[in-house]
């Protein structure tokens, strides 16, 4: 009486089951379609299980891209009463690929958790680049001003948090509005990323070099546009 179409599509259901398995490490979800396939006459079944959760999820999302390095930057902690889990990879592409979830709900419009993540990422990487003599010298030599978007170029990340009383904004309820979450995620990601960069100087250098390339390309593109306009 409500839905005009009641035919379930395997791909849509399977995508959501796979997502839930990645977001909840260790659980096993079995999806079975008892409708016989028109061509083979067989039923279909698939089991979704991710032992490493978000680590596997970010690798799955990034599977068709060339990685900047093979490591997954990962954290699982709790700040200010907010359970936070984040997995990050860098690739050689030029776009940001960010997936965020609140209580297993895909917040496709982002929200305060995404804001906190981006703030921490920019702050920590900028601080690392400024304090590393070799990197800071490269930036000075290139005569560039690095912007927040440059730190996110080639980034693939999954953010999953749990909020007791989530406040969603907008018509579709896919944007988190809880202001306290920004600080919690900012602190958690900041601490984890700072530790990772200190313990993995080679990977840190690769990320910073990628950032410098992104800033150089962005500035060159802007100058080209200005030249055309003139």
N, C-alpha and C positions, 0 to 999 in steps of 0.2 A: 504493500500500500504506500510505501515511501519511495523505494528505489525503483526506477523504471527498468534498469538493467540488473539482473541478479546472477549473471554468469561470472564466476570468479576467474580471474586471469592468473595463471601460474606465475608468470614473471613478476607481477606486482607483489603477490603474497610472498614469494620466495625472496625477493629483495628485502622485504621488511623482516622476515625471519632471520636472514643472514645478518642484517644490521643488529638485531637484538642479540644474536649469539656473540657478535663482536663486542657489543657494549656490556655484556654480562659474562665475563671470562669464566669458562668452565662448564656453563650450562649446555645441555644438549637439546636441540629442538628438531623434531622429526616432522617433516611436511609430507603428507601423502595425498595424492589425487586419485580417487577411486573411479573417476570417469575414464573409460577405456579410450586410448588414443585411436582416432578414426582410421589411421593408416596401419598401425601395428596391432591394435586391439589390446595393448598392455596398459596397466596402470603405472603411475609414476611416484617415486619416493626419493626424497633427499634429506640427509641429516646435516644439520648445521652445528658446529662445535668449534670454539676458538679457545684453546688453552691459554694463549697469551693476550687475549682480548684486544685492546686498542693497538698494541704493537702489530698484531696481525692485520687489523683493520686499516691502519695507515699504509702498510705494505700492499694490501689489496687495492686500495684507491690509487696508489702510485705505481702499480705493476707494469704499466705501459710506458713509464717515463725512465729516463736515465738518471740514476741517483748521483748526487754530488759526492756522497760517501754512503757506505752501506748501513751505518748506524741509525738506530731509532732513538731520538732524545725522548725519554719517557719519565713521567712522574705520576705518582699516586699518593695523595696525602689528604689532610683535612685542615682547613684554615677557617677560623671564626665559625665553627660548626657546619661548614660547607665541605662535603666530600668532593674532591677534585681529582680528575684523571685526565692526563694530556699525553698525546703522542705526536711527535714532530719528525718530519723528514725533509730534506732539501734535495731538489732535482735541478737539472740544467735548463728547465723551461723558464718562461718569463712571466708566468701568472701566479697568483695566490690561489690555493685550493684549500679552503677552510670549511670544516664540517663541525657544527656545534649541536650539543644535545643537553637537555635539561630533563631529568627524570625519564630518560630514554625517548623523549620527544625531540624530533629534529627541529631546531629553531633556525629555520632557513633565513630568517631576517636578522639573525644575530641577537644582540642585546648587551646587557651589562657584563656578562661573562666574556664575550668576545672583546669588548672594550678593554677589560682588565688584561686579557691575554696580549693584545696588541701593544698596550702601554708597556708591559713588562718586556716584551720582545725588543721593542725599539730602545728602551732605556738600557737594558743589559748589553745588547750588541753595540750600541753607540759608546757606552762606557768602556767596553772591552777594546774597541777600535781606537778610542782616544788614548788609552793607557798602554797600548802595544806600540813600541817605537817604530817597528817596521811597517805596520798597517797605517798608523797616523802619518808617516812620511809619504806613503803611497797616496793617501787622500790629499795631502798638501801639494804633492807634485802634480796630481791630476787637476788641481784647482777646482774642486767640486764641493758642493754642500749636500750632504747626504740627508734624504728625507725619510719619513716613516715608511712610505710605500716601497722604498728601495730594500729595506730589511725583509720585506715579505715576498719579494720576487723569487719564484722557484720554491716557495714554501708549500708543503702539504701538511695539514695538521687536523687532528680530531680532538675536540674538547668535550668532555662529558662530566657534568656536575649533578649533584642531587640537592634539591632545595625543598625544605619542609612545606613552605607556603609560597609557591611561585606566583609571581604577578606577571601575566602576559599582556602585551600591548597589541593593538591593531585588531582588525576584523578577523584575521585568520589565526590569531593567538600563537604566532610563531616567533615572537620577539620578547625576550626576557626583560623585565623592568626593575627587578630587585636591585636597589642601589648598593646594598651591602656586599653584593657578590663581586662587584668590580675590584674592591680592595683585596678580597680574599684570593681571587684568581691572580691578580697582579702580584701579590706577595708570594704565592706558591710557585708560579712560573718564574718569577724573578730569582728566587733562591735556587731552584732546580737548574735553570739555564746558566746561572753564574757558576755553579759547581761543575756543570758539564764542560763549559768552555775552559775552565782552569785545569780540568783533568784531561782534556782532549785538545791540546794546542794545535795539532795538525788539522783537525776538523774545523776548529774555530777560525783558522787562517783561511780555509777554503770558503767558509760562509762569508767572511769579511771581504775576500777578493770578489766573490759573487755580488756582494752589495756595492762595491766600488764600480764594477762593470755596469750594474743596473743604474746607478746614479749618473755615470758618464753617458750612457745611452739616452737616459731621460733628458739630460741637459742638452745633448746634441740634437735630439728631436725637437726640443723647444726652440733652440736657436734656428733650426731649419724652418720651422713654422713662422717664426718672426721675420726671417729673411724673405720668405714667400709673401708675407703680408706687406712688407715694405715695398 
